[in-house]
Every structure is written in structure tokens, then in C-alpha cells.
Amino acid sequence: MRLPIPPPGRDRTAQKTTINDYTDSLSDKRTPLPRARRTSSRPPTREPAPPRRRDDFDPALLPSRDAILQALAAAGTPLPRADLIAALQAPPIVHDALAGRLAAMERDGQILTNRKGELGIVARLGLIIGIIEGHPDGFGFLVPEDGGDDVFLSPREMHRVLHGDRAMVRVVGFDRKGRREGEIVEVLARANTTVVGRLHVERGVHFIEALNRHISQDFLVPADGLASADVGAIVVATIVEQPTGEREAVARVTEVLGAATDPGIEIEIALRKHALPFTFSAEAQRQAKRLPVEVRPADRKGRRDLTTLPLVTIDGETARDFDDAVYCERKGRGWRLVVAIADVAHYVRDGDAIDRDARERGTSVYFPRRVIPMLPASLSDELCSLKPGVDRVCMACDIDVSAQGGIEAYAFYPAVIHSHARLTYTQVASWLDEAGKATTPQAKALLPHLRNLHALYAAFARARRQRGAIDFDTEEPAIEFDDNGKIARIVPAPRNDAHKLIEECMLAANVCAAHYLLREKQGALFRVHEPPPPDKLAALREFLALSALHLGGGEKPTAADYAKLLAVVGARSDRDLMETVLLRSLAQARYQPDNAGHFGLGYDAYAHFTSPIRRYPDLLVHRGIKAALAGTRYTPTGMTWSQLGVHTSMTERRADEATRDVVNWLKCHYMHERIGEEFDGTVSGVTSFGVFVTLDELAIDGLVHVTELGRDYFHFDAVRHALVGEHSGVTYQLAGRLRVKVARVDMEQAKIDFVLADRVVASSTPTATAGGGSPARPVFAEPLAAGDAKRKPARQGKGRRD
């Protein structure tokens, strides 16, 4: 049943607006992402006095931070505390409050107390503030908050800090590689309060070796802090003493996770290692129990009835939360597309208990065989899930699409739907390929609508090509498990047209959401993907020049320029190498309140609207749209839009890292039983210490150390992404083909080491020889031979909705 849409202005909840109407409202303003501040656990220099009531003295008498900095700057040298107070002419009544402000300024790294007890301006003292980044080999770096070059920290300096700490350093010289080298002046904030690791004992001394590879220090455990943990167990411990230059960190075991070989241990480790919230608060659980189990009459008020529209969900076989349902019909020469998204905002209100937990989580985390949901199961799996055969409230995006695949008009409105079927990608692709496989009455009734969706997808795909969106043909392998929770096999999982048509429908709805929010000037988080940064762009052009290739666009290439280059390299035997280098030149997408467009997709504005069950930014977008439809404004409580952008970007990265850790752990278990076996693979990374190889179809990575590449001096060529033998000229290049043997699997560090097998996969070009004889090792100038496996880098998570 086609429901009429009132003309613009008559029904605000169904108002359609052309995309062209938004052109003038799009902002080109680019605001840098604010850096999240960490709170310090270090006590202030002096014990603060009990807080005074604000009416005890005039707040104007208390010198501001700017006034304090100006007084120190005017002095020209560090000042004793008493001299500073005198310079500020601060009356005695505010001295206690002033002491607290000075302590806070020290914690924030604005001022510093030197050995003589004098206060000085950090910027004048030549000190640099930043976040510590540890390296597995013991050294580390300080990443400056001002965006300057990293400062190298020796293992001796790193002994005082842990990965993630906020510190202040002084540059003392340069290391042998020409990098700035520093010494730590003060630790401003400690990032770690717990550690996850394996319990060891040596000479009667118990200690924990952290599973976080960025933390190379050990943690001593006193005899009364073992909590009955056995040696070799994986434990969680509270850090009771942070490391210093003179002593090790001290920790007490608070939880025993089990043995390293226990089923499911990898997920328990990842949850705690990455500080992922995995239990809901008592308040959120109580609120979830009070929710209805079905749509009530009151929930239907003010909503359009779409229950007779044959909307369906199309998802993976194992999916449990269904955010979206779709329907498509012909409209003239074009189409009408309805994308119905679960109305989570109807049940989860800003600032309530479930919302607070959802904001903390930021996203659902999809581990193999286990999901850590953003919302309680009563919402994610039931009340908000668009299950077939039941009514559900939703937000609908009703879109008119031209024959050329362009969005001509759209409307957002609240609705009630009744999903007519829960379909899978495999099922839909099968019906579209061979209509005779749609044998049931339900399948035959739905097939015309699915064909409309497929035709619409073809139009969207043509528009994507004309728009110049970057399209890397990635493939995500599927992991199958045995009854013990270990990997039984890893099989290719190619994306079919059903995957792609749903992806295009979601992209269309997300674009409409972004433009509507901009038109209404409603605050929100946009999904921003900026153009490649200048340094990566320069490196890319230098690399392409070696192959007589050129990226158009000058200093500001567009996605279309990338797409044109991808089309050129598509017929080359080194296509994988070129695509990998192009992909790595791009910036990382993030959330922020200032729209800067989506470079990769070729959109001038883009926002996440289609997955509010599993992504918090989508829930915020829903609230913004609903407020705009009602003629009001939505402003989140507790955090600013900028802070929410930083936080949700962090939670997304945190989830990706945790998932990657779990998958790597499982892959190590899988390969541990295959030590000595040989596999074909592709060079997926090149460093000064060796090459990383990804095994065909398995998507398992391992390192061939430089000492295993042959008796030669190998030099790292960053421009060519290659290791080059000094005497032999043998070259190992990104995307090159190798045959390797599994030599070692380190379960604790989740590392796999390969060595070169006796033979290698044939290259597509003649191999170089050393001294004119038969080649001892191949040169991978043209890495992929025709017929070689064409496995692409695996996509993480449920990327189809992006």
C-alpha cells in the first residue's frame, strides 16, 4: 500500500526536501578533534583546605589561571610561591583556594614546581606534555598533545611510566636515528589502575607479565596479594603502586580468569585488557525489566501505520538484533525506497540508566560466538529488534530515487511496522539468481519487491561510480568453530548482491539523515572521513612514480581521483600492492559535530542513522531528527557534542582492538597445531625487521624475520614498501607472494613466526638472479601472478552498514 506524502509545509513529520535545498547549508568548517583529557591519580603537592562556600569571599578576588600565567611570565623567572602570591596581590581569604588552583594547574601541566620549590611556566621551561606510547621491546615514545614530533624514551625512562600515562618530558638530545630523545620530568596522570596478565614466579618472587604488548614492565605481587591464583594462571590485578625509576610496580590479584587454554578465556582477557564494560548497572537492569514486551496503544500515537507494507529484514544467518527493514517499489521511471530503523530513542531517553550505560559502551562488540551488546537484551534482541510477525515502532526514511540512482526527495517520520519476513543474504541472493528457488507462497509474494531492490541497487551502483566513491573489493573470511570453542576451519565468505543492495540502502538513508540535520541546524555527530593528510599523500605520489602511475587532483585529490587510479591498476598484476598502498594513504574515519564530508564515499555530508541498537552515535542522530520533526532542539546532557565525538570514536577503536585481539588469539590456537606445515601467502606488511605474510584464504598473519630472508644485508625502502638485499638485490615487497612454513607460535603474545619454505609461489615477472645463476629468492616487482589467490584485507565488524 503506497501512502501519500503531503506537500512540503503541510505535515512537518512527512516533509520532503530536495537535496539541492541543502547545498547552501553545508559547512566547510574543519575543526580539529579535541584530545581527551585524563584525570590524574597523583595527589596534589599540598593537602587542599576544606572547600569554602562561594559566598565566603568574592570570586573575583581569586586570580584566574590566565592571571597566574601572566604574573609568572612578567617575572621572567620561576617564582617562590610566596612571591607569586604577592605579585598577584591575592588577599589571605583566597590563599587556600589559590593553592588548590595552583595544584590543578600543575596536574594539567600548565605550571611546574622545580627542585627549589619555585613555580615556573611549563612552556617557558622547554617541556613537552603528551601521552606515553609503549613498545614491546621496552622503549617508548611521548606523543605530544600539541601535535609535534614524537619524543623517544629509552627503556630506563619507560620504567617510570606505563602505556597511556600522561607525562611531561624534557628533550635532552637525539638518539642514533635522529629522533628527539627525552627524559621524564613528571607523570601528570596515570592511565592504568588494573592489569591483565599471566602470573609467574622466579626465586620465590611472584610477578605478573602484562598481556598488553605495550606494557613491558612486570608487576610484583606480594605474598598476601595472590588471591589463591596458581602460577601460570591468567589474572586481573589492581595496581597498588605505580612504577618509578627505582622500583617495580606492585599489584594485587583481584580476579582469576583461568588457564590460557580454557575455552572462552580470550574474550575474558580482551574485556578486561581493553576496559570494556560488560555488565549492565543495577539501575539499567531494573529499567529494562520495567519495559513493555510489545508495542502499546500509547506507543502508536503520532505514528504512520506501515504494518501492511511488506518490509523485510535481510541480514546474516547468525544475526540476532535487526536494526533495519527495507521495502522498494517502482515509482515512475524511478523507485520509492522505505528504510525503517528501530526507534530506540522511543524507549531510551537522554540521561536515563540505560542511556548512561549505552553511552559508556559506545557500541556493541562482536566477538566470535559472543556479543557484548550496547543495550540490554530485552531491547536489542526483543522490543527494538525488527523481528518478523510482530509490530515494532521505528523511524522511517522514505526516499524517492531517480532512474539514475540519485536521491530526489525524502521524508523522515515515526511509524509502526510489521516485518513480513526475516531473510538472509544467502537466501535473497539465491532467489535473485534463480527465481525457481523461491518456492514458498511467501517467497513468491516477496520476490517482486526484492527484484525492485536489486534494480535500485544497480542504479545506486552506477551513481556511486559516477560520484567517484572509492570501492575496495574486500572479502571477510568466516570462522567456523568446533564444540570446544576452537577454530575448526576458516573459509572464504564473499559478499553477494544481497549484501551490496542492503549496504546501498543504508548509505542512502544515512546521507538523508546528515542533510536533514544540517538543514534544520540540529546538532549531531557526523561520520567524517577527511582527505589523505599531506605527508601520506606525498609518500603515495612518490611510490606511484616508481610505477609510472599518477594520482590526479594535485594537492587536494578527490575520491573520484582515487577511483580513476583504481580502475587503471585493476588490470595490473600488482593490483593488490597498489590497492593496499592506496588504502593505507587514507585517513581514519571518526565522529565529530562539525561536518567535513566523507571523502571515501564521496559524500558532502554523512551521518550514522541506521544502527541505533548497536551504535550510540546513531541513537544521537535519531534524537536529533525527532527533535527537528517536533520543532524543538536536542542537546545531550553530561557531555558536549565535541566530547561525545571524541568518546564514541574511542569506543569504536576500543571495540575493534578488542575484537582483533580475540581473533588473533584464536588464530594462534589454530596454527599451534600446524607448526611445520607450509602455506602460500601475500606480503601484507614490510618493516625494517622483516615482512608480515597473510596466508591465503585463512587471513592469518605471521612474521618472517629479516634474519630468515637470506644471508644478506637487507635495507628497508619506505617508499617502495620493500626490503632490498644489499648484495643480491633480492626484494621483498608489499603484496609479494611467498610460500612459508609455520616455525613458532607464541600463545602469550599471540604471535606467529614463519620461515621461508624451500620453494616459493611463482612471480608474474622473471625473477632476479644473484651473479647470473638461478635465483635463490625471487624479486617481487610484479607480485601477483594470474590465477593466484586474490584475497583482500579482511573487513572488521559489521562494516556493511557504514
GUVEX-373832 format. One record per residue (C-alpha): residue in one letter; x, y, z. Coordinates in steps of 0.02 Angstrom, whole numbers, padded with zeros to 5 digits, always signed. Layout:
BEGIN
aXYZ;...
% end
This chain:
BEGIN
m+00000+00000+00000;r+00075+00166-00056;l+00042+00303+00071;p+00028+00480+00002;i+00153+00609+00060;p+00081+00782+00093;p+00163+00928+00003;p+00301+01023+00095;g+00242+01132+00238;r+00077+01043+00272;d+00143+00898+00376;r+00309+00928+00462;t+00329+00744+00502;a+00318+00699+00318;q+00400+00849+00237;k+00507+00806+00085;t+00651+00916+00037;t+00763+00904-00114;i+00948+00876-00091;n+00984+01037-00186;d+00895+01136-00050;y+01036+01089+00068;t+01183+01150-00034;d+01194+01320+00049;s+01184+01248+00224;l+01333+01132+00206;s+01482+01191+00308;d+01662+01177+00251;k+01722+01217+00426;r+01850+01090+00487;t+01882+01087+00673;p+02022+00978+00743;l+01965+00835+00854;p+01994+00885+01036;r+02111+00772+01134;a+02030+00685+01280;r+02099+00735+01448;r+02140+00606+01578;t+02111+00631+01762;s+02261+00617+01874;s+02278+00494+02016;r+02431+00585+02087;p+02390+00685+02244;p+02418+00873+02238;t+02580+00947+02304;r+02495+01001+02466;e+02337+00944+02552;p+02197+01062+02499;a+02099+01152+02634;p+01916+01108+02659;p+01812+01189+02522;r+01736+01356+02564;r+01563+01409+02516;r+01567+01527+02368;d+01487+01663+02474;d+01636+01661+02595;f+01729+01780+02478;d+01703+01872+02316;p+01753+01751+02175;a+01828+01899+02083;l+01966+01904+02216;l+02031+01733+02163;p+02160+01754+02025;s+02116+01663+01865;r+02232+01541+01777;d+02271+01672+01645;a+02316+01798+01781;i+02433+01672+01863;l+02519+01633+01698;q+02536+01818+01659;a+02615+01852+01829;l+02742+01713+01804;a+02779+01773+01627;a+02804+01952+01687;a+02929+01891+01817;g+03035+01813+01682;t+03099+01677+01801;p+03018+01544+01911;l+02947+01620+02071;p+02934+01556+02250;r+02754+01528+02297;a+02753+01675+02418;d+02823+01793+02286;l+02690+01737+02163;i+02551+01769+02289;a+02624+01941+02321;a+02633+01978+02134;l+02451+01928+02116;q+02401+02037+02265;a+02290+01896+02324;p+02210+01931+02496;p+02231+01799+02633;i+02049+01745+02621;v+02080+01665+02450;h+02250+01585+02488;d+02178+01411+02517;a+02076+01419+02358;l+02227+01486+02263;a+02331+01338+02325;g+02200+01221+02252;r+02203+01313+02086;l+02393+01304+02077;a+02387+01117+02113;a+02259+01095+01974;m+02368+01193+01854;e+02514+01079+01897;r+02408+00924+01864;d+02355+00997+01696;g+02535+01032+01650;q+02523+01221+01642;i+02649+01256+01780;l+02785+01158+01869;t+02869+01163+02040;n+03057+01146+02020;r+03179+01070+02146;k+03192+01236+02237;g+03004+01244+02261;e+02986+01383+02133;l+02840+01389+02011;g+02875+01408+01825;i+02780+01403+01661;v+02797+01235+01578;a+02803+01311+01403;r+02948+01425+01457;l+03043+01279+01532;g+03051+01190+01364;l+02947+01044+01425;i+02829+00940+01318;i+02666+00862+01377;g+02591+00710+01296;i+02532+00530+01308;i+02652+00385+01332;e+02653+00252+01197;g+02746+00094+01247;h+02837-00028+01134;p+02851-00216+01166;d+03042-00203+01164;g+03044-00091+01317;f+03070+00082+01243;g+02929+00202+01204;f+02876+00374+01144;l+02787+00526+01209;v+02655+00582+01084;p+02644+00771+01110;e+02473+00848+01137;d+02523+00995+01028;g+02543+00880+00878;g+02732+00894+00862;d+02853+00751+00826;d+02856+00606+00949;v+02993+00604+01082;f+03091+00442+01103;l+03102+00371+01279;s+03234+00244+01324;p+03191+00084+01421;r+03262+00168+01577;e+03141+00313+01561;m+02996+00198+01517;h+03024+00106+01681;r+02941+00255+01768;v+02780+00253+01667;l+02652+00139+01586;h+02573+00144+01415;g+02436+00278+01409;d+02503+00384+01553;r+02506+00573+01530;a+02678+00643+01564;m+02792+00792+01546;v+02964+00768+01468;r+03119+00870+01433;v+03213+00845+01269;v+03394+00801+01311;g+03462+00761+01139;f+03439+00647+00990;d+03452+00459+00975;r+03554+00365+00845;k+03409+00377+00721;g+03399+00566+00737;r+03240+00567+00841;r+03214+00685+00986;e+03256+00593+01148;g+03181+00644+01313;e+03183+00616+01499;i+03027+00614+01605;v+03007+00765+01718;e+02840+00719+01795;v+02696+00598+01772;l+02538+00703+01764;a+02406+00567+01757;r+02407+00378+01772;a+02301+00288+01642;n+02306+00112+01715;t+02226+00057+01878;t+02220-00129+01835;v+02324-00251+01734;v+02280-00415+01647;g+02420-00541+01632;r+02496-00709+01673;l+02559-00748+01848;h+02741-00808+01858;v+02862-00848+01999;e+03052-00839+01999;r+03160-00872+02153;g+03007-00860+02262;v+02953-00691+02193;h+02783-00684+02110;f+02753-00561+01969;i+02628-00529+01829;e+02679-00514+01647;a+02554-00399+01561;l+02462-00466+01409;n+02455-00290+01339;r+02605-00287+01223;h+02627-00101+01251;i+02668-00133+01435;s+02841-00212+01451;q+02859-00190+01641;d+02821-00331+01762;f+02710-00307+01915;l+02768-00378+02081;v+02636-00470+02182;p+02658-00481+02372;a+02625-00647+02458;d+02460-00586+02529;g+02403-00523+02359;l+02395-00688+02263;a+02211-00725+02298;s+02244-00913+02282;a+02296-00893+02100;d+02404-01033+02029;v+02565-00996+01939;g+02530-00984+01753;a+02351-00925+01775;i+02280-00775+01684;v+02233-00647+01816;v+02165-00471+01839;a+02257-00366+01968;t+02236-00195+02044;i+02391-00085+02033;v+02427-00028+02210;e+02595+00056+02172;q+02638+00134+02005;p+02815+00107+01937;t+02954+00232+01972;g+03133+00247+01916;e+03190+00148+02068;r+03059+00013+02093;e+02939-00100+02002;a+02752-00078+02002;v+02657-00178+02132;a+02487-00260+02104;r+02365-00372+02199;v+02265-00508+02112;t+02079-00471+02116;e+02012-00599+01991;v+02073-00765+01921;l+02013-00788+01741;g+02083-00964+01719;a+02213-01055+01617;a+02269-00990+01448;t+02193-01141+01362;d+02020-01128+01441;p+01878-01107+01313;g+01822-00926+01303;i+01971-00860+01402;e+02022-00749+01256;i+01861-00649+01270;e+01875-00631+01458;i+02052-00564+01435;a+02001-00441+01299;l+01856-00372+01402;r+01971-00328+01546;k+02126-00284+01446;h+02030-00152+01348;a+01919-00099+01495;l+01760-00144+01401;p+01602-00128+01507;f+01518-00298+01500;t+01390-00295+01640;f+01243-00175+01649;s+01217-00069+01802;a+01084-00121+01927;e+00983+00034+01881;a+00989-00009+01696;q+00935-00188+01732;r+00788-00127+01837;q+00737-00005+01699;a+00748-00143+01568;k+00632-00254+01671;r+00501-00116+01675;l+00495-00102+01485;p+00344-00172+01393;v+00358-00333+01294;e+00258-00269+01146;v+00203-00107+01064;r+00066-00024+01168;p-00078+00085+01104;a+00008+00238+01176;d+00166+00198+01076;r+00067+00208+00914;k+00007+00387+00937;g+00077+00510+00809;r+00149+00370+00702;r+00112+00322+00523;d+00043+00145+00505;l+00157+00046+00388;t+00106-00125+00452;t+00032-00177+00283;l+00189-00126+00187;p+00291-00285+00150;l+00450-00228+00237;v+00579-00366+00266;t+00744-00383+00358;i+00895-00451+00263;d+01042-00498+00373;g+01170-00633+00410;e+01121-00808+00464;t+01180-00782+00643;a+01112-00605+00670;r+01001-00578+00822;d+00973-00390+00826;f+00882-00321+00674;d+00903-00132+00660;d+00833-00110+00486;a+00694-00166+00370;v+00677-00116+00187;y+00545-00104+00051;c+00556-00045-00129;e+00427-00013-00263;r+00430+00065-00435;k+00381+00249-00446;g+00376+00311-00624;r+00546+00279-00700;g+00625+00278-00528;w+00588+00199-00360;r+00517+00230-00189;l+00630+00160-00053;v+00574+00144+00128;v+00709+00111+00257;a+00633+00077+00428;i+00753+00088+00576;a+00716+00031+00754;d+00658+00178+00860;v+00773+00150+01009;a+00755+00332+01061;h+00571+00300+01100;y+00620+00185+01243;v+00793+00251+01293;r+00786+00433+01347;d+00933+00550+01366;g+01014+00530+01536;d+00916+00379+01598;a+01005+00225+01668;i+01007+00127+01504;d+01066+00281+01409;r+01211+00307+01531;d+01267+00127+01508;a+01246+00137+01319;r+01349+00296+01311;e+01488+00217+01413;r+01493+00067+01296;g+01475+00171+01137;t+01449+00019+01028;s+01409-00165+01032;v+01562-00276+01021;y+01550-00428+00908;f+01669-00565+00963;p+01667-00735+00879;r+01523-00831+00962;r+01485-00692+01086;v+01415-00515+01080;i+01435-00379+01211;p+01280-00276+01170;m+01262-00089+01191;l+01084-00112+01254;p+01005-00243+01369;a+00944-00398+01279;s+00762-00354+01315;l+00788-00206+01196;s+00921-00264+01073;d+00850-00439+01045;e+00667-00408+01078;l+00574-00243+01094;c+00683-00143+00973;s+00729-00286+00858;l+00625-00284+00698;k+00577-00466+00713;p+00454-00541+00587;g+00272-00561+00630;v+00264-00429+00768;d+00230-00242+00770;r+00377-00128+00807;v+00397+00061+00819;c+00527+00135+00702;m+00591+00292+00618;a+00561+00283+00431;c+00664+00364+00295;d+00552+00372+00141;i+00657+00410-00013;d+00617+00449-00195;v+00757+00388-00308;s+00779+00434-00491;a+00813+00309-00631;q+00994+00366-00624;g+01010+00322-00439;g+01001+00500-00372;i+00904+00548-00215;e+00768+00668-00273;a+00669+00690-00111;y+00645+00607+00057;a+00545+00613+00218;f+00577+00560+00397;y+00430+00510+00506;p+00391+00397+00654;a+00298+00239+00606;v+00238+00068+00660;i+00291-00079+00551;h+00261-00266+00544;s+00409-00356+00464;h+00344-00482+00339;a+00498-00593+00339;r+00670-00619+00413;l+00779-00656+00261;t+00965-00695+00246;y+01091-00634+00119;t+01116-00810+00052;q+00929-00837+00034;v+00897-00673-00058;a+01047-00694-00173;s+00987-00869-00217;w+00811-00808-00260;l+00878-00665-00365;d+00996-00780-00460;e+00865-00913-00491;a+00683-00867-00464;g+00633-01050-00464;k+00713-01069-00293;a+00580-00954-00218;t+00456-01096-00195;t+00350-01048-00044;p+00199-00933-00059;q+00288-00805+00050;a+00444-00808-00059;k+00343-00789-00218;a+00249-00641-00143;l+00409-00554-00089;l+00511-00588-00247;p+00442-00438-00348;h+00492-00318-00208;l+00664-00399-00195;r+00686-00377-00382;n+00643-00193-00362;l+00777-00182-00227;h+00902-00265-00343;a+00862-00146-00486;l+00878+00000-00366;y+01047-00067-00309;a+01107-00069-00489;a+01057+00114-00508;f+01142+00159-00343;a+01299+00068-00401;r+01302+00169-00562;a+01281+00329-00463;r+01422+00275-00347;r+01538+00254-00496;q+01489+00423-00567;r+01512+00503-00396;g+01686+00428-00390;a+01668+00340-00223;i+01816+00231-00176;d+01770+00048-00185;f+01898-00077-00120;d+01840-00253-00157;t+01864-00331+00015;e+01819-00503+00074;e+01785-00555+00253;p+01828-00736+00291;a+01709-00835+00401;i+01772-00928+00555;e+01691-01094+00599;f+01711-01168+00773;d+01710-01342+00845;d+01618-01398+01002;n+01764-01342+01112;g+01758-01163+01050;k+01916-01177+00945;i+01930-01134+00761;a+01885-01285+00656;r+01911-01200+00488;i+01921-01029+00406;v+01826-01016+00243;p+01804-00876+00115;a+01644-00776+00135;p+01621-00672-00022;r+01495-00531-00024;n+01350-00560-00141;d+01225-00438-00217;a+01111-00453-00065;h+01248-00384+00046;k+01278-00242-00075;l+01096-00192-00101;i+01069-00177+00087;e+01229-00077+00103;e+01171+00046-00031;c+01001+00066+00053;m+01086+00106+00218;l+01204+00230+00135;a+01057+00321+00057;a+00966+00336+00225;n+01125+00396+00311;v+01152+00531+00180;c+00973+00592+00201;a+00995+00598+00390;a+01152+00705+00377;h+01072+00828+00257;y+00914+00843+00360;l+01012+00881+00519;l+01114+01014+00428;r+00958+01092+00354;e+00874+01101+00523;k+01036+01162+00606;q+01016+01024+00735;g+01175+00972+00824;a+01232+00793+00795;l+01383+00683+00765;f+01432+00666+00584;r+01535+00522+00516;v+01684+00616+00449;h+01817+00547+00334;e+01939+00682+00282;p+02054+00683+00130;p+02225+00600+00148;p+02347+00702+00254;p+02488+00790+00159;d+02627+00677+00223;k+02537+00517+00170;l+02490+00596+00004;a+02670+00643-00032;a+02729+00467+00010;l+02594+00393-00101;r+02641+00501-00250;e+02824+00455-00228;f+02779+00271-00228;l+02665+00285-00380;a+02801+00375-00478;l+02908+00217-00468;s+02775+00128-00570;a+02741+00273-00690;l+02570+00298-00610;h+02489+00463-00564;l+02355+00515-00441;g+02257+00664-00505;g+02190+00809-00406;g+02352+00897-00363;e+02366+00940-00177;k+02181+00904-00149;p+02134+00742-00238;t+01954+00686-00229;a+01881+00513-00207;a+01850+00514-00394;d+02038+00533-00423;y+02067+00380-00315;a+01931+00285-00408;k+02008+00326-00577;l+02176+00263-00518;l+02097+00104-00451;a+02020+00075-00622;v+02191+00095-00703;v+02279-00028-00585;g+02135-00152-00595;a+02212-00241-00744;r+02390-00243-00674;s+02468-00397-00597;d+02522-00290-00448;r+02344-00233-00417;d+02344-00293-00236;l+02502-00196-00198;m+02430-00037-00271;e+02262-00056-00184;t+02346-00089-00017;v+02456+00066-00031;l+02308+00172-00085;l+02205+00109+00062;r+02343+00148+00187;s+02359+00326+00123;l+02182+00368+00182;a+02137+00449+00347;q+02037+00357+00481;a+01852+00398+00491;r+01787+00470+00654;y+01638+00554+00736;q+01632+00742+00761;p+01498+00879+00770;d+01571+00982+00627;n+01530+00912+00457;a+01681+00889+00346;g+01606+00763+00223;h+01652+00583+00190;f+01799+00575+00070;g+01797+00389+00037;l+01612+00378-00002;g+01612+00541-00100;y+01476+00624+00007;d+01474+00805+00061;a+01384+00753+00220;y+01361+00585+00304;a+01292+00528+00473;h+01256+00359+00551;f+01067+00335+00566;t+01039+00152+00528;s+01104+00056+00680;p+01043+00133+00844;i+01035-00039+00927;r+01223-00059+00915;r+01299+00116+00892;y+01275+00263+01009;p+01305+00398+00876;d+01154+00328+00780;l+01047+00346+00936;l+01102+00528+00950;v+01058+00556+00767;h+00884+00484+00798;r+00857+00603+00943;g+00911+00750+00837;i+00795+00704+00694;k+00647+00677+00811;a+00679+00845+00894;a+00687+00932+00725;l+00524+00849+00670;a+00442+00912+00829;g+00510+01088+00803;t+00622+01079+00958;r+00809+01062+00989;y+00904+00916+01061;t+01059+00946+01167;p+01136+00795+01255;t+01163+00805+01442;g+01327+00772+01530;m+01442+00794+01380;t+01462+00919+01240;w+01447+00865+01059;s+01636+00877+01039;q+01664+00769+01192;l+01540+00641+01127;g+01634+00638+00961;v+01798+00601+01049;h+01717+00471+01162;t+01621+00375+01029;s+01772+00373+00912;m+01873+00300+01056;t+01743+00166+01096;e+01740+00115+00913;r+01929+00094+00909;r+01924+00004+01076;a+01797-00121+01011;d+01898-00151+00852;e+02058-00180+00950;a+01973-00299+01071;t+01895-00399+00930;r+02061-00406+00838;d+02146-00472+00995;v+02018-00611+01015;v+02028-00664+00833;n+02219-00663+00838;w+02216-00770+00995;l+02101-00897+00913;k+02207-00899+00756;c+02362-00936+00860;h+02273-01086+00937;y+02226-01141+00762;m+02405-01127+00697;h+02485-01204+00853;e+02434-01375+00787;r+02506-01336+00616;i+02687-01298+00660;g+02796-01364+00519;e+02659-01352+00387;e+02682-01245+00231;f+02562-01116+00161;d+02555-00990+00019;g+02529-00808+00066;t+02543-00625+00023;v+02660-00497+00100;s+02541-00384+00197;g+02669-00277+00288;v+02851-00230+00270;t+02960-00162+00412;s+03145-00144+00446;f+03143-00306+00547;g+03052-00417+00423;v+02894-00446+00321;f+02721-00494+00378;v+02635-00626+00274;t+02447-00658+00267;l+02405-00838+00224;d+02288-00867+00077;e+02104-00885+00124;l+02145-00904+00310;a+02177-00718+00341;i+02309-00769+00469;d+02462-00657+00485;g+02638-00702+00538;l+02812-00627+00532;v+02960-00684+00428;h+03103-00602+00523;v+03236-00516+00420;t+03364-00647+00477;e+03259-00779+00389;l+03261-00691+00221;g+03434-00749+00167;r+03617-00716+00202;d+03623-00534+00152;y+03606-00359+00224;f+03427-00305+00194;h+03382-00121+00190;f+03207-00053+00217;d+03142+00053+00073;a+02995+00150+00144;v+02947+00224-00024;r+02934+00057-00112;h+02869-00033+00043;a+03007-00160+00021;l+03159-00244+00098;v+03305-00246-00026;g+03458-00358-00014;e+03619-00257-00022;h+03720-00385-00121;s+03591-00498-00202;g+03464-00364-00249;v+03329-00483-00189;t+03174-00381-00147;y+03028-00424-00035;q+02888-00302-00070;l+02713-00267-00005;a+02586-00382-00090;g+02725-00501-00146;r+02690-00687-00148;l+02782-00808-00032;r+02774-00987+00023;v+02810-01001+00208;k+02823-01131+00345;v+02749-01109+00519;a+02901-01104+00634;r+02836-01045+00803;v+02676-00990+00889;d+02687-00881+01045;m+02521-00902+01135;e+02561-00771+01268;q+02597-00633+01144;a+02479-00701+01009;k+02620-00701+00880;i+02657-00819+00738;d+02830-00836+00661;f+02857-00900+00485;v+03013-00951+00391;l+03031-00962+00203;a+02986-01131+00132;d+03105-01220+00013;r+03003-01159-00134;v+02905-01001-00166;v+02750-00954-00264;a+02794-00904-00442;s+02802-00719-00479;s+02718-00646-00632;t+02882-00575-00696;p+03054-00652-00715;t+03147-00660-00550;a+03313-00577-00523;t+03470-00682-00504;a+03621-00660-00396;g+03776-00673-00503;g+03682-00728-00658;g+03635-00901-00594;s+03470-00972-00538;p+03383-00859-00414;a+03399-00906-00232;r+03250-00794-00190;p+03126-00705-00305;v+03108-00520-00335;f+02927-00466-00312;a+02921-00316-00427;e+02760-00380-00507;p+02695-00477-00357;l+02537-00570-00408;a+02530-00699-00544;a+02373-00730-00644;g+02270-00860-00554;d+02346-00825-00384;a+02227-00808-00238;k+02152-00634-00235;r+02115-00619-00050;k+02095-00439+00006;p+02119-00366+00179;a+01978-00427+00290;r+01849-00301+00346;q+01818-00282+00532;g+01649-00292+00615;k+01482-00264+00529;g+01553-00144+00402;r+01409-00158+00279;r+01310-00026+00373;d+01444+00110+00360;
% end
